[in-house]
């Protein structure tokens, strides 16, 4: 996680009351979200869908209890 993203995580943690340690992104999660964003942007031909899909994946993983990998699998092309 780069310095900008770490600072953003810390700001979100302060505002939400969620400990920053619970908002830590693993290298695998970073890559998964970047792949999902790429899929959203390319498949929909609308780059603005990329952050919205990542938000939906995070909501689903957080509220549904499934892993981020599992919920991302719902939108991953079968050949990816």
C-alpha positions as CSV (number, residue, x, y, z in Angstrom):
1,X,0.0,0.0,0.0
2,X,1.5,3.3,-1.0
3,X,1.8,6.4,1.2
4,X,-1.3,8.1,-0.3
5,X,-3.5,5.1,0.1
6,X,-2.2,4.5,3.6
7,X,-3.1,8.2,4.5
8,X,-6.5,7.8,3.0
9,X,-7.1,4.6,5.0
10,X,-6.1,6.3,8.2
11,X,-8.5,9.2,7.5
12,X,-11.3,6.8,6.7
13,X,-10.5,4.9,9.9
14,X,-10.6,8.1,12.0
15,X,-13.9,9.2,10.5
16,X,-15.6,5.8,10.7
17,X,-14.3,4.7,14.0
18,X,-13.1,1.4,12.4
19,X,-9.5,0.6,13.4
20,X,-7.0,1.1,10.6
21,X,-5.8,-2.4,11.0
22,X,-9.2,-3.7,9.9
23,X,-9.0,-1.6,6.7
24,X,-5.6,-3.0,5.7
25,X,-5.5,-4.2,2.1
26,X,-3.3,-7.2,1.4
27,X,-1.2,-7.3,-1.8
28,X,-3.6,-10.0,-3.1
29,X,-6.7,-7.8,-2.3
30,X,-5.1,-4.9,-4.1
31,X,-4.5,-6.9,-7.2
32,X,-8.0,-8.5,-7.1
33,X,-9.6,-5.0,-6.9
34,X,-7.4,-3.6,-9.6
35,X,-8.4,-6.6,-11.9
36,X,-12.1,-6.1,-11.0
37,X,-11.8,-2.4,-11.8
38,X,-10.2,-3.2,-15.2
39,X,-13.0,-5.7,-15.9
40,X,-15.7,-3.1,-15.1
41,X,-14.1,-0.4,-17.1
42,X,-13.4,-2.5,-20.2
43,X,-16.5,-4.7,-20.2
44,X,-18.9,-1.8,-19.7
45,X,-17.0,0.8,-21.8
46,X,-17.4,3.2,-18.9
47,X,-14.5,3.8,-16.6
48,X,-16.8,5.2,-13.9
49,X,-18.1,1.7,-13.3
50,X,-14.7,0.6,-11.9
51,X,-14.8,2.3,-8.5
52,X,-18.5,1.6,-8.2
53,X,-17.9,-2.1,-8.8
54,X,-15.1,-2.1,-6.2
55,X,-17.4,-0.5,-3.7
56,X,-20.1,-3.1,-4.4
57,X,-17.6,-5.9,-3.9
58,X,-16.5,-4.4,-0.6
59,X,-20.0,-4.0,0.6
60,X,-20.9,-7.6,-0.4
61,X,-17.8,-9.0,1.3
62,X,-18.3,-6.9,4.4
63,X,-22.0,-7.5,4.9
64,X,-22.4,-10.9,3.4
65,X,-19.5,-12.6,5.1
66,X,-18.1,-14.0,1.8
67,X,-14.4,-13.4,1.0
68,X,-13.5,-10.6,-1.4
69,X,-12.1,-13.3,-3.8
70,X,-15.5,-15.1,-3.8
71,X,-17.6,-12.0,-4.5
72,X,-15.2,-10.9,-7.2
73,X,-15.6,-14.2,-8.8
74,X,-19.1,-13.3,-9.7
75,X,-17.9,-10.7,-12.2
76,X,-14.7,-12.3,-13.3
77,X,-14.7,-13.5,-16.9
78,X,-14.4,-17.3,-16.9
79,X,-11.1,-17.1,-18.9
80,X,-9.5,-14.6,-16.5
